[in-house]
Amino acid sequence: MPTTVPISDDSIRLGQFLKLAGLADSGADARALIEEGEVTVNGEPELRRGRQLRKGDVVAVDDPRGSNSAEVG
């Protein structure tokens, strides 16, 4: 079950959300995860850092530490 991470607006960019949810340590880390194909949004691979996420979207990251996910709340 993914952790729900509240946002203040109606949408948030994927790169920003990765940092907010603690799925990436920095903007550079978020960019690398996305470019390497480690990030999915609602189960689909996502390669666009600027992808707009809305409430209810689920972001998952597969990295050497395992898989983590968070829901936009």
Kinemage of the C-alpha trace (Angstrom):
@kinemage 1
@onewidth
@group {chain A} dominant
@subgroup {mainchain}
@vectorlist {calphas} color= white
{ca met a 1} P 0.000 0.000 0.000
{ca pro a 2} L 1.578 3.298 -1.037
{ca thr a 3} L 2.068 6.160 1.381
{ca thr a 4} L -0.216 9.133 0.649
{ca val a 5} L 1.707 12.402 0.288
{ca pro a 6} L -0.469 15.534 0.374
{ca ile a 7} L 0.137 18.344 -2.122
{ca ser a 8} L -1.013 21.947 -1.806
{ca asp a 9} L -2.103 22.505 -5.432
{ca asp a 10} L -4.221 20.515 -7.881
{ca ser a 11} L -1.139 19.056 -9.551
{ca ile a 12} L 2.621 18.631 -9.094
{ca arg a 13} L 5.461 17.755 -11.460
{ca leu a 14} L 6.886 14.245 -11.210
{ca gly a 15} L 10.413 15.438 -10.363
{ca gln a 16} L 9.099 17.625 -7.534
{ca phe a 17} L 6.882 14.843 -6.186
{ca leu a 18} L 9.753 12.344 -6.075
{ca lys a 19} L 11.633 14.710 -3.755
{ca leu a 20} L 8.549 15.635 -1.677
{ca ala a 21} L 7.660 11.971 -1.127
{ca gly a 22} L 11.233 11.064 -0.201
{ca leu a 23} L 11.556 8.736 -3.195
{ca ala a 24} L 14.547 10.769 -4.462
{ca asp a 25} L 17.192 12.581 -2.412
{ca ser a 26} L 17.613 15.518 -4.808
{ca gly a 27} L 16.544 16.901 -8.162
{ca ala a 28} L 19.562 15.272 -9.790
{ca asp a 29} L 18.654 11.949 -8.179
{ca ala a 30} L 15.046 12.288 -9.403
{ca arg a 31} L 16.246 13.051 -12.944
{ca ala a 32} L 18.580 10.030 -12.936
{ca leu a 33} L 15.839 7.673 -11.692
{ca ile a 34} L 13.452 8.901 -14.400
{ca glu a 35} L 16.068 8.736 -17.199
{ca glu a 36} L 17.050 5.199 -16.160
{ca gly a 37} L 13.432 4.035 -16.443
{ca glu a 38} L 13.115 3.292 -12.728
{ca val a 39} L 9.910 5.337 -12.263
{ca thr a 40} L 6.327 4.324 -13.036
{ca val a 41} L 3.140 6.368 -12.733
{ca asn a 42} L -0.031 4.315 -12.267
{ca gly a 43} L 1.903 1.223 -13.363
{ca glu a 44} L 3.193 2.739 -16.624
{ca pro a 45} L 6.869 3.684 -17.180
{ca glu a 46} L 7.345 7.467 -17.188
{ca leu a 47} L 10.348 9.220 -18.724
{ca arg a 48} L 9.118 12.837 -18.458
{ca arg a 49} L 10.305 14.674 -15.354
{ca gly a 50} L 7.725 17.405 -15.980
{ca arg a 51} L 4.778 14.990 -16.078
{ca gln a 52} L 1.871 16.583 -14.208
{ca leu a 53} L 0.554 14.373 -11.418
{ca arg a 54} L -2.906 14.740 -9.920
{ca lys a 55} L -4.427 13.472 -6.693
{ca gly a 56} L -4.817 9.701 -6.781
{ca asp a 57} L -1.811 9.065 -9.058
{ca val a 58} L 0.564 6.413 -7.717
{ca val a 59} L 4.297 6.817 -8.311
{ca ala a 60} L 6.635 3.854 -7.821
{ca val a 61} L 10.440 3.743 -7.919
{ca asp a 62} L 12.499 0.578 -8.340
{ca asp a 63} L 16.077 1.040 -7.221
{ca pro a 64} L 18.801 -1.128 -5.655
{ca arg a 65} L 17.216 -0.599 -2.209
{ca gly a 66} L 13.949 -2.094 -3.410
{ca ser a 67} L 10.623 -0.735 -4.612
{ca asn a 68} L 8.964 2.259 -2.970
{ca ser a 69} L 5.715 3.967 -3.878
{ca ala a 70} L 3.683 6.997 -2.919
{ca glu a 71} L 0.227 8.273 -3.832
{ca val a 72} L -0.473 11.920 -4.612
{ca gly a 73} L -2.890 13.080 -1.938
